[in-house]
């Protein structure tokens, strides 16, 4: 019997015609999304929360390159579902343009990439490209509604954790909103201290760690999911450490080189914990020998 994937496959045209088709569709896709991509690159360059966007496509390209042998060996067909995917992606582009919502347009671009791979190269090669394409989601800035919906709770959580931790150590402190009042100074848990940057970084690292950990998918999902609370906890600890440093040394430790080095130290420790989580997940979900 023929598999479902084969039954839905479209016969491949001659090689030369196939290359012409690929070039034509790619040029059309880039032309349609040129303003969207230009705006995305502009956001990467101007918003410090998304400077990592320049790195994400490079990592995705490497992930594809690392699977080049499997790609060559995979059966190449054309899959009809790719056409439906392109129609859906076009609908997202039209909807996003009509509503002036760039997030929808950018998601449409990724949907177009995946659909194009499925249409021109078939299901097996699509599965090889799925994670590298999905990884590009981390280069897309959040919609402002969602961004500000996350930053405010994260700021409040970091401030609350810092106050509780300082009180345990006997440090006199009280919070007024997101402002921590200490005997000699006051510290604001500003928007930049919400942890959005570190959250994006840990989502990317968690996704890569999960991808390269050869265990069943529930374990990989757990690794990726735990990267979120780990990032939030690390940022809260960083705010607490800044408050403690300001109390013991002075407000100068909350800015400049010392502040940056402390943030780097917290990030490294959090990364080490993530590696331990990976090892624990691998010990639980290792395939039977």
BAMI-975177 format. One record per residue (C-alpha): y, x, z. Coordinates in steps of 0.2 Angstrom, whole numbers, plus 5000, padded with zeros to 4 digits. Layout:
N
YXZ
...
This chain:
289
500050005000
501850064997
502950085012
504549975014
505650125010
504750164994
504749984989
506649974991
506950144982
507850144965
507050254951
507950424950
508950454934
508950614924
509550764934
511150784924
511650604925
511250614944
512550764946
513850664936
513550514947
513650614963
515250704957
516050534952
515650444968
516250594979
517950604970
518150414971
517750414989
518950564993
520350474983
520150314992
520150395009
521450535006
522850455016
521550415030
520950595031
522750665030
523250555045
521650615054
522050795051
523850765057
523250695073
522150845076
523650955074
524850865084
523850785099
523250915111
521850785116
521050805099
521250985094
519450995094
519350885079
519551045068
517951115075
516850955074
516650955055
516151145056
514751105068
514150955058
514151065042
513051195052
511851065058
511651005040
511351185034
510151215048
509051075041
509151145023
507251185022
506751005028
508050935016
507351025001
505550975006
506050795009
505650664996
507250624986
507450444980
508950324978
508950184991
509650014988
510349995006
511550125002
512450004990
512649875004
513250015016
514650065004
515149875002
515249865021
516250025022
517449965009
517649805019
518149915035
519350015024
520149845018
520149775035
520849925043
522249945030
522749765032
522849775051
523649945051
522150005062
521750185057
520250185069
519350055058
519750155042
519050315049
517450235055
517350165037
517450335030
515950395041
515050235035
515350285017
514650455020
513050395027
512850255014
513250385000
511850495007
510650345008
511050284990
510950454981
509650544991
508550414999
507950375017
507050535022
508550645018
509750505026
508750525042
509050715042
510950695039
511150545051
511550655067
512750775059
513650625051
513650525068
514250685077
515850665067
516250515078
516850645091
518250695079
519050525078
520350485091
520150335101
521150175097
522750175109
522150015117
520550105122
521350265126
522550195138
521250085145
520250235150
521550355155
522350245169
520650225178
520150405176
521850455184
521650335198
519850395201
520350585201
521750545213
520650445225
519250585225
520550715228
521350625243
519550585251
519050775248
520650835256
520550725271
518850785274
519550955276
520850895287
522250925274
523750795278
523950695261
524250525256
524250445238
525650345231
524850285215
524350435205
525550555215
524750655230
525950695243
525650855253
526650935267
527651055256
527450975238
526950825228
525650825214
525550705200
523850665192
524650645175
523950585159
523450755154
522450765170
521450605166
519950715159
519950645142
519950815134
518450875145
517550705142
517650735123
517050915125
515550865136
515150715125
515050845111
514050975121
512950835128
512550775111
512050945105
511050985120
510050825118
509850845099
509051025101
507950975116
506250935109
505850785120
505550595116
507150505113
507350425131
507550595138
508850645125
509850485128
509750525147
510450695144
511850625133
512250485145
512350605161
513650705152
514950565155
514850555174
514650745175
516350765165
517250635176
516550725192
517150895186
518850835182
519050745199
518450915207
519751005197
521150895204
520450905221
520451095220
522251095213
522750995228
521951115240
522651265232
524451185233
524151155251
523451335255
524451445243
525851335235
526251225220
526251385209
524351375208
524451205200
525151275184
524951435173
523551555172
522751515189
522651335185
521951365168
520651485175
520151365189
519851225175
518851345165
517751385181
517451205184
516951175166
515751325167
514951255183
514851085175
514051155159
512751245171
512351075179
512051005162
510851135157
509851105173
509850915168
509150965152
507751075160
507350925172
507250805157
506150925147
504950935162
504850745163
504650705145
503850855138
502550795125
500750815131
499950975125
